[in-house]
Amino acid sequence: MDYGKHQAPQGYEPGEGILTTLIRIPVRIVVLVLVLPARMVWDALTALWHAADRVLLRPLGRALRWLLDTLVLTPLAWLYTWVLTPLGKGAAWLAAVLLVRLWIGLWRYVIVPVARYGIAAPAVWLYANVLTPLGRGLRWIGTALLLPALHGLGWLLTVLLIVPLEFLWRYVAVPVVCYGLVVPVVWLYEAVLTPIGRGTVRVLSTLWQGTAWIVGRLRRGIAATGRGLGLAVAWLVTTLLVAPLVWTYRRILTPVGREIAAAFEVAWRIAGYVSRAVGRALAAIAWCLIGAPVSWVYRTVCAPVGHFLRDALWAPARRAAAEAGRAARAALATARETVRQARRDAWRALVGAPGGERSGEPRGIPARTLGSTTTVPSAAQASETPLGGDPFAKQG
């Protein structure tokens, strides 16, 4: 084994000094002491939030959704289905009757006939019988009378005006301008102005080249001087400012920042373990002091009492209410049937039986009188259940 080489431990950066190694544990202890209350408060708030969400917010949201569905959405759906939809269909029908059909009838029976027979037909007749003959007559007049006059006027203008002007332009103006003005100007440009301009350009070019050479020499000298000064200033700034700052950032700020970040991370994780242990201990204490007694009371006292009340009071009361409801429904059915039969008998006594019932056999099963087996056609059919008996005797 080579003992001369040192290997950096896991979790440490290579090249760290002994100072960093010595201050790591105290810094982490101090950071843990500072972070532990914040982590415990954070875990307590998180647990409180989850409990409030599970116990309060979710049931409240379900209740609000039920209220919204019951009080808002269902009435709105009913209003849309049974009020707004019929009103919309009625409004559409009224609009179709009062607007569309009205405008269609107005267009078909008023506007189209008026436009066709009041405007188009008279305009066609006027064009065919008045404007067309008038236009043809005017065209004949212009062709037969005005065209020869225009030809004569054009010949007269050509003889009196255009021919003299052409003669003056060709034999007077063009020779005077060409030989009296253009030829002297061209000779002056070629023989006088061109040599003067070329000489001036050569002199100015020579002066410009000399000036440019002098300026270039001066600029190169100034650039060399400025480059030397810039290099010197850059070296001074790098040596006196940048190098100390880089060394400070690399050797002091970076390790300190890395250690603080690592310390906060480790402290946050350790504080989470501690907070979880404290929370579990508090939960166990709360269960031992509150939850276990409440559970024992519920299992030992409340559940038997509730079962006794359910079996001894609630079930008989529910059966009695059901029997009373059935008895009331049967009594109401018997009363309705009695009233219906009495009304039928009263109507038969007032207006008589129908023709079919008078001439033929009685329809259906004849009625029996109470307490007798004799059938009487005009007697009201009594109920099969006696009035003084128990209507629920069969149900028992």
Secondary structure, DSSP 8 states (H G I E B T S, - for coil): --SSS----TTS-TT--HHHHHHHHHHHHHHHHHHHHHHHHHHHHHHHHHHHIIIIIHHHHHHHHHHIIIIIIHHHHHHIIIIIHHHHHHHHHHHIIIIIHHHHHHIIIIIHHIIIIIIIHHHHHHIIIIIHHHHHHHHHHIIIIIHHHHHHHHHHHIIIIIHHHHHHIIIIIHHHHIIIIIHHHHHHIIIIIHHHHHHHHHHHHHHHHHHHHHHHHHHHHHHHHHHHHHHHHHHHHIIIIIHHHHHHIIIIIHHHHHHHHHHHHHHHHHHHHHHHHHHHHHHHHHIIIIIHHHHHHIIIIIHHHHHHHIIIIIHHHHHHHHHHHHHHHHHHHHHHHHHHHHHHHHHHHHH---HHHHHS--SSS--B-TT---B-TTS----SS-SSS-TTTTT-
